[in-house]
Amino acid sequence: MAVVDRREQVLHAAAQSFSLFGYKATTMDQVAKIANVGKGTIYTFFENKEELFDEILLGAIRELRRKAEAEIHAERPFFENAYQALDAILEFREEHELFLKLSQELRDIGTPQAKAALFKVESVVLEFLERVIRESMDKGAIREGSAEVIAFGMLKLFIALTGEWEMHHPPMSKEELKRHMFTFLTEGFTAAP
């Protein structure tokens, strides 16, 4: 007979529940029902809903970081690495139901936990970008500057062109997006003399 890892069973059920119902609407009763365990079983592993949610969120963030790291290759130029990493992050966020539900919950009802979770995700992305930028500066691949400000600007530009732009315009192809990002970040808009 196979050994059942109850903790993993609870985590899987909780991830399903948070992804389907969001933070606010998820209850420990729902998680227990999905996991097919008694509610007390959940409390043997997690003190409360917040602790359970944090465990799910941290797992998703670790996966997001792995996907971004996989896009960094020493032989590629800085811009290509940064763009590919941002693209992998965006795809992950779009495919990961938890992030979609948290964004919807924040937009529709402003749940503080959804806001805090999305802030954690953005902070991890910014830390990742800052590190890549600093490493590129150290190698002389890009000009010296504030890695923190550059990372913030890159991320916000990417979000604006992939999300907010589409509220009023047809979506850009990946090649269009890449070209515009490259223009903003490397060439600028000053005409050559």
Summary of the structure (lengths in Angstrom):
residues: 193
radius of gyration: 20.0
end to end distance: 76.3
largest distance: 76.3
contacts: 532
relative contact order: 0.10
helix: 77%
strand: 0%
